[in-house]
């Protein structure tokens, strides 16, 4: 399991199902919060019987953008291994599709660990809110081109943004983009 998104319990969510679906005990359901599932069970060893809803998160992973279907962050097919979950390290590699107008459209409930660009010409904008990062943007390694994070960024602790020499990383070209680091240390560095 993993930690529930910021705020802990109680959290509200909608079980995703077709209008005519029947919720069957013991079946796992998608919750509407990326990376979390719910399982409904009945404990009939006690009287009265107790209906339980167990919500679990997926273990943090390294999520690699492939962009194979669209420019939408929320489409699991655009990520090798499925949607990133809380705590994931996000990799944006060379050779991926749909990099020029990538849309962060999943909201602000998840806190990712870090972002690494090993490819170039990424332009990530937002229709879903700020991207929350625990460790910041580490080891941005692209050569001879630029990447753009045109989205508000929220850092949850001491963070480093590192950019290779002869490379550009643009943060927030839209007036509404912000950089929030609270009372933590933000280090900007250049390699080379």
Secondary structure, 3 states (H helix, E strand, C coil): CCCCCCCCCCCCCCCCCCCCCCCCCCCEEECCCCCEEEEEEEECCCCCCEEEEEEEECCCCEEEECCCCCCECCCHHHEECCCCCCCCEEEECCCCCCCCCEEECCCCCCEEEEEEECCCCCEEEECCCCEEEEEEECCECCCCCEEEEECCEEECCCEEEEEECCCEEEECCCCCCCEECCCCCEEEEEEC
